[in-house]
């Protein structure tokens, strides 16, 4: 069942006379279930939505869409906690991936967008800016061994001048293109 069919089923409930905010529970013909605020034929206020595939959302709704704060738990074990705007992850949020990685920061149109921190299960961390889900702009990558790269990222790759700091504090400057170092590292004073 697609969203259009779900919306029709919700409108049918409106036709049964629910025109003020009420708490209801209903099961759609596809097995999905909703419990929560409902008015004028759509989900409004606090609600819980259970998909038949095991996904689950609990949070705010406005005019039938996830809007405000919510927690979306995916059947695969991934989870998003944060802000929604008209059904999209938008604003501040945290995403916990099924492999153990996590991201905390800004979202737009369901993608990482703006400043955020991505922690990998390997121990490496990326802190910096994202655009449309990929590293774009100033960023810092901390390798699991403690080495740190600071510089600009373009399309998820190191690009231009950057500084590499070793765990012992030694600093080097170099130039990268498409994620590959294209110059010798020059030692910088401590």
PyMOL commands that set and color helices and strands:
alter all, ss='L'
color gray80, all
select helices_A, chain A and resi 3-15
alter helices_A, ss='H'
color red, helices_A
select strands_A, chain A and resi 22-27+33-39+42-50+56-62+65-73+79-85+88-96+102-108+111-119+125-131+134-142+148-154+157-165+171-177+180-181+186-188
alter strands_A, ss='S'
color yellow, strands_A
deselect
rebuild
show_as cartoon
